[in-house]
Every structure is written in structure tokens, then in C-alpha cells.
């Protein structure tokens, strides 16, 4: 196994499958539980645009739930719904106690809706149910995992964090094409990563100063 460790290489722009393979190579053929938790969440988020089962993103894109009167829409003879406008939504990136989440919220006039609303003529969706439509994706315990990486993580841990950022960016870009995203805010994965990186460097500098004061050698890398 040690020989396998030496041969394992991570591509410059790895897929999730390649990151998982690399993690196994440097971890005696296993995926640690914490890593597996995060990787599974990233995989679920990555497949949200491809899988056929119902999810919050598909609910947003279901034109049968769009308010056709507000969106200048109509149904063709073939039963297809055509709209000249797209429903407005606000996207919010947030870290909760559960992990990273991407939230969507609709508008009624210029008011952001954050509760169950049905058949309101000012809202651009016929029904808005935050229980099934608000949280588009969740990456479980990503905030804790980022902190773990800066304490004792490896290249695979960093790669899965960066890949999570790319997946979220891809989903946001997709939504910006399919819907009218008028607001995008919150704390991104990249922002939290950079904040933790800054704190980690500050902590390292403090340790080095303490070592110098004690006359001990420091890591010059």
C-alpha cells in the first residue's frame, strides 16, 4: 500500500470520481466517514440537474406552477407552456448548523416571500411551499469540514471543497439562465474557505513567534 500512495496523483481539474479514487489511494483504500458525508452531499448536488426524480430545482422550473398571467404565458395546442417572461427569484448562500445551503425565494411585487403562499395574483408561482422549494441544495457539515481541512486535512479534502464550490457555481449559473435571478447574496464556499485560510495562517504565525521566543526552529515553508 505505501507504494500505491507514492503513485497516486490528483489531476489538475479532477472530477468527483477522481477525487474519491485519490482519497482512497492515500487512505488505505477507504473513504473516512467525515469525508464520505461531504462527498455524498456533493454528489447529490452535482446530480440534481441530471437525475429524473423530483427535487427543489425541478419544482422551480415546472412551468405548470408558474403564474402565466404575470409572466405573459400561454399553453399551446400541444399542451406546452410558453412564457415570454421568467419568474423572479432571490438566491441566498448560507452556512447553517447543517452545512452549506443554497436557498431560493420568490417575489410578490417587490417583496421576497418566505412562507407558504397559494394563488396570490402578485406572485409569479401559483404555489410556493418553502418546505419543498426553498432549500435547493445542502452540503452536509461543509463548514466543519473546511475547518477540519486546515487543521489536518490532505489534498483530497481540499479538492472536494473546491469541487463543491464549482458545483454550486454551476447550479447558480443554470438557474440564472432558466429563471430571472434578481438577487444573489450570502456567504459563498470560497469566502468561508478564504476566511478559514486567513485564520489558519494567523494561527501559524503566532505559533512561529512563540517558537522563536523559546529558541526553537520554525518551519520555513
PyMOL commands that set and color helices and strands:
alter all, ss='L'
color gray80, all
select helices_A, chain A and resi 2-7+16-25+33-49+56-61+63-65+130-133+142-152+155-178+189-213
alter helices_A, ss='H'
color red, helices_A
select strands_A, chain A and resi 73-75+81-83+88-96+99-108+111-112+117-118+127-128+135-140+180-186
alter strands_A, ss='S'
color yellow, strands_A
deselect
rebuild
show_as cartoon
